[in-house]
Amino acid sequence: MFENLLLVALVVIILWVIIIGLFLIVSRRQPDVQAQLKDVEERLNKVENKAKR
């Protein structure tokens, strides 16, 4: 019985490590994505301003 419990505990721990790792990877990339979005918005605004003239 305890062997199954140990196996379940190991699976849960491994899943949590994977989830935390993915979270850290995404959180590190977020500032880069935000900077890219800001750049795209600025370019769109320039194009829209030229089109209005």
N, CA, C and O atoms as CSV, one atom per row, in Angstrom:
chain,resi,resn,atom,element,x,y,z
A,1,MET,N,N,0.828,-1.201,0.000
A,1,MET,CA,C,0.000,0.000,0.000
A,1,MET,C,C,0.866,1.256,0.000
A,1,MET,O,O,0.581,2.210,-0.724
A,2,PHE,N,N,1.918,1.255,0.809
A,2,PHE,CA,C,2.771,2.433,0.872
A,2,PHE,C,C,3.599,2.613,-0.392
A,2,PHE,O,O,4.032,3.725,-0.695
A,3,GLU,N,N,3.823,1.525,-1.136
A,3,GLU,CA,C,4.543,1.642,-2.396
A,3,GLU,C,C,3.734,2.455,-3.393
A,3,GLU,O,O,4.284,3.297,-4.104
A,4,ASN,N,N,2.435,2.208,-3.450
A,4,ASN,CA,C,1.569,2.978,-4.343
A,4,ASN,C,C,1.508,4.432,-3.910
A,4,ASN,O,O,1.511,5.339,-4.742
A,5,LEU,N,N,1.454,4.647,-2.603
A,5,LEU,CA,C,1.413,6.017,-2.086
A,5,LEU,C,C,2.699,6.755,-2.424
A,5,LEU,O,O,2.660,7.933,-2.779
A,6,LEU,N,N,3.820,6.089,-2.320
A,6,LEU,CA,C,5.101,6.696,-2.674
A,6,LEU,C,C,5.145,7.039,-4.153
A,6,LEU,O,O,5.629,8.105,-4.531
A,7,LEU,N,N,4.645,6.147,-4.986
A,7,LEU,CA,C,4.604,6.395,-6.423
A,7,LEU,C,C,3.725,7.603,-6.744
A,7,LEU,O,O,4.106,8.443,-7.559
A,8,VAL,N,N,2.578,7.696,-6.124
A,8,VAL,CA,C,1.679,8.835,-6.340
A,8,VAL,C,C,2.338,10.126,-5.879
A,8,VAL,O,O,2.240,11.150,-6.557
A,9,ALA,N,N,3.003,10.087,-4.740
A,9,ALA,CA,C,3.685,11.274,-4.223
A,9,ALA,C,C,4.783,11.721,-5.188
A,9,ALA,O,O,4.939,12.917,-5.431
A,10,LEU,N,N,5.534,10.788,-5.731
A,10,LEU,CA,C,6.582,11.140,-6.691
A,10,LEU,C,C,5.998,11.763,-7.961
A,10,LEU,O,O,6.542,12.733,-8.489
A,11,VAL,N,N,4.910,11.211,-8.439
A,11,VAL,CA,C,4.264,11.768,-9.640
A,11,VAL,C,C,3.782,13.192,-9.368
A,11,VAL,O,O,3.956,14.078,-10.206
A,12,VAL,N,N,3.182,13.412,-8.214
A,12,VAL,CA,C,2.696,14.758,-7.870
A,12,VAL,C,C,3.860,15.732,-7.771
A,12,VAL,O,O,3.772,16.852,-8.273
A,13,ILE,N,N,4.949,15.320,-7.130
A,13,ILE,CA,C,6.113,16.196,-6.997
A,13,ILE,C,C,6.702,16.524,-8.367
A,13,ILE,O,O,7.064,17.671,-8.627
A,14,ILE,N,N,6.799,15.532,-9.238
A,14,ILE,CA,C,7.338,15.771,-10.577
A,14,ILE,C,C,6.442,16.726,-11.357
A,14,ILE,O,O,6.941,17.620,-12.041
A,15,LEU,N,N,5.141,16.549,-11.264
A,15,LEU,CA,C,4.222,17.459,-11.962
A,15,LEU,C,C,4.350,18.890,-11.448
A,15,LEU,O,O,4.327,19.834,-12.238
A,16,TRP,N,N,4.484,19.060,-10.136
A,16,TRP,CA,C,4.640,20.403,-9.578
A,16,TRP,C,C,5.947,21.043,-10.035
A,16,TRP,O,O,5.983,22.239,-10.320
A,17,VAL,N,N,7.010,20.263,-10.106
A,17,VAL,CA,C,8.290,20.802,-10.584
A,17,VAL,C,C,8.150,21.261,-12.036
A,17,VAL,O,O,8.666,22.316,-12.403
A,18,ILE,N,N,7.461,20.483,-12.854
A,18,ILE,CA,C,7.246,20.859,-14.251
A,18,ILE,C,C,6.404,22.132,-14.342
A,18,ILE,O,O,6.721,23.032,-15.120
A,19,ILE,N,N,5.338,22.209,-13.553
A,19,ILE,CA,C,4.468,23.391,-13.582
A,19,ILE,C,C,5.233,24.638,-13.149
A,19,ILE,O,O,5.115,25.687,-13.782
A,20,ILE,N,N,6.008,24.534,-12.087
A,20,ILE,CA,C,6.778,25.693,-11.611
A,20,ILE,C,C,7.828,26.088,-12.642
A,20,ILE,O,O,8.055,27.276,-12.867
A,21,GLY,N,N,8.469,25.107,-13.270
A,21,GLY,CA,C,9.451,25.413,-14.315
A,21,GLY,C,C,8.828,26.146,-15.488
A,21,GLY,O,O,9.394,27.119,-15.987
A,22,LEU,N,N,7.669,25.687,-15.932
A,22,LEU,CA,C,6.976,26.375,-17.031
A,22,LEU,C,C,6.582,27.789,-16.638
A,22,LEU,O,O,6.693,28.712,-17.445
A,23,PHE,N,N,6.125,27.965,-15.411
A,23,PHE,CA,C,5.764,29.296,-14.932
A,23,PHE,C,C,6.964,30.227,-14.959
A,23,PHE,O,O,6.849,31.376,-15.386
A,24,LEU,N,N,8.113,29.742,-14.506
A,24,LEU,CA,C,9.311,30.577,-14.494
A,24,LEU,C,C,9.758,30.937,-15.906
A,24,LEU,O,O,10.191,32.062,-16.153
A,25,ILE,N,N,9.656,29.994,-16.825
A,25,ILE,CA,C,10.035,30.273,-18.211
A,25,ILE,C,C,9.123,31.338,-18.810
A,25,ILE,O,O,9.592,32.274,-19.457
A,26,VAL,N,N,7.819,31.192,-18.591
A,26,VAL,CA,C,6.867,32.157,-19.155
A,26,VAL,C,C,7.041,33.529,-18.510
A,26,VAL,O,O,6.974,34.547,-19.200
A,27,SER,N,N,7.261,33.569,-17.209
A,27,SER,CA,C,7.398,34.862,-16.532
A,27,SER,C,C,8.668,35.591,-16.957
A,27,SER,O,O,8.707,36.821,-16.935
A,28,ARG,N,N,9.696,34.859,-17.340
A,28,ARG,CA,C,10.917,35.517,-17.825
A,28,ARG,C,C,10.729,36.085,-19.222
A,28,ARG,O,O,11.329,37.104,-19.562
A,29,ARG,N,N,9.907,35.440,-20.030
A,29,ARG,CA,C,9.694,35.908,-21.404
A,29,ARG,C,C,8.673,37.030,-21.482
A,29,ARG,O,O,8.620,37.735,-22.490
A,30,GLN,N,N,7.877,37.211,-20.468
A,30,GLN,CA,C,6.794,38.192,-20.510
A,30,GLN,C,C,7.284,39.617,-20.782
A,30,GLN,O,O,6.693,40.287,-21.629
A,31,PRO,N,N,8.335,40.120,-20.110
A,31,PRO,CA,C,8.771,41.491,-20.421
A,31,PRO,C,C,9.174,41.661,-21.880
A,31,PRO,O,O,8.929,42.714,-22.468
A,32,ASP,N,N,9.787,40.641,-22.469
A,32,ASP,CA,C,10.189,40.718,-23.867
A,32,ASP,C,C,8.960,40.809,-24.763
A,32,ASP,O,O,8.938,41.589,-25.715
A,33,VAL,N,N,7.955,40.023,-24.465
A,33,VAL,CA,C,6.723,40.051,-25.260
A,33,VAL,C,C,6.029,41.408,-25.103
A,33,VAL,O,O,5.507,41.950,-26.077
A,34,GLN,N,N,6.020,41.951,-23.903
A,34,GLN,CA,C,5.398,43.254,-23.689
A,34,GLN,C,C,6.122,44.335,-24.485
A,34,GLN,O,O,5.481,45.218,-25.054
A,35,ALA,N,N,7.441,44.272,-24.529
A,35,ALA,CA,C,8.205,45.257,-25.302
A,35,ALA,C,C,7.895,45.127,-26.786
A,35,ALA,O,O,7.765,46.133,-27.483
A,36,GLN,N,N,7.777,43.903,-27.271
A,36,GLN,CA,C,7.441,43.695,-28.684
A,36,GLN,C,C,6.041,44.216,-29.000
A,36,GLN,O,O,5.827,44.818,-30.053
A,37,LEU,N,N,5.092,43.990,-28.101
A,37,LEU,CA,C,3.732,44.495,-28.318
A,37,LEU,C,C,3.719,46.020,-28.356
A,37,LEU,O,O,3.023,46.615,-29.179
A,38,LYS,N,N,4.475,46.645,-27.483
A,38,LYS,CA,C,4.537,48.107,-27.464
A,38,LYS,C,C,5.121,48.625,-28.780
A,38,LYS,O,O,4.640,49.618,-29.326
A,39,ASP,N,N,6.144,47.959,-29.282
A,39,ASP,CA,C,6.751,48.348,-30.555
A,39,ASP,C,C,5.747,48.215,-31.696
A,39,ASP,O,O,5.663,49.093,-32.555
A,40,VAL,N,N,4.997,47.136,-31.709
A,40,VAL,CA,C,3.994,46.930,-32.762
A,40,VAL,C,C,2.903,48.002,-32.673
A,40,VAL,O,O,2.464,48.528,-33.696
A,41,GLU,N,N,2.473,48.321,-31.471
A,41,GLU,CA,C,1.449,49.361,-31.316
A,41,GLU,C,C,1.952,50.705,-31.813
A,41,GLU,O,O,1.204,51.447,-32.449
A,42,GLU,N,N,3.208,51.032,-31.533
A,42,GLU,CA,C,3.773,52.302,-32.005
A,42,GLU,C,C,3.836,52.336,-33.527
A,42,GLU,O,O,3.541,53.361,-34.142
A,43,ARG,N,N,4.220,51.223,-34.128
A,43,ARG,CA,C,4.268,51.165,-35.595
A,43,ARG,C,C,2.877,51.314,-36.197
A,43,ARG,O,O,2.702,52.011,-37.197
A,44,LEU,N,N,1.885,50.660,-35.589
A,44,LEU,CA,C,0.517,50.789,-36.080
A,44,LEU,C,C,0.027,52.223,-35.979
A,44,LEU,O,O,-0.635,52.722,-36.889
A,45,ASN,N,N,0.347,52.883,-34.881
A,45,ASN,CA,C,-0.060,54.277,-34.722
A,45,ASN,C,C,0.574,55.159,-35.788
A,45,ASN,O,O,-0.078,56.064,-36.310
A,46,LYS,N,N,1.839,54.905,-36.118
A,46,LYS,CA,C,2.500,55.692,-37.165
A,46,LYS,C,C,1.829,55.471,-38.509
A,46,LYS,O,O,1.609,56.421,-39.260
A,47,VAL,N,N,1.503,54.217,-38.817
A,47,VAL,CA,C,0.857,53.907,-40.091
A,47,VAL,C,C,-0.531,54.541,-40.150
A,47,VAL,O,O,-0.923,55.086,-41.182
A,48,GLU,N,N,-1.275,54.470,-39.042
A,48,GLU,CA,C,-2.614,55.064,-39.018
A,48,GLU,C,C,-2.541,56.581,-39.165
A,48,GLU,O,O,-3.376,57.175,-39.848
A,49,ASN,N,N,-1.566,57.208,-38.541
A,49,ASN,CA,C,-1.415,58.679,-38.654
A,49,ASN,C,C,-1.083,59.070,-40.090
A,49,ASN,O,O,-1.597,60.073,-40.585
A,50,LYS,N,N,-0.229,58.294,-40.770
A,50,LYS,CA,C,0.093,58.591,-42.168
A,50,LYS,C,C,-1.118,58.393,-43.063
A,50,LYS,O,O,-1.301,59.133,-44.030
A,51,ALA,N,N,-1.944,57.407,-42.756
A,51,ALA,CA,C,-3.122,57.124,-43.585
A,51,ALA,C,C,-4.179,58.213,-43.418
A,51,ALA,O,O,-4.942,58.468,-44.349
A,52,LYS,N,N,-4.239,58.851,-42.267
A,52,LYS,CA,C,-5.237,59.901,-42.032
A,52,LYS,C,C,-4.896,61.187,-42.772
A,52,LYS,O,O,-5.788,61.985,-43.061
A,53,ARG,N,N,-3.637,61.399,-43.078
A,53,ARG,CA,C,-3.228,62.652,-43.726
A,53,ARG,C,C,-3.623,62.735,-45.153
A,53,ARG,O,O,-3.342,63.734,-45.815
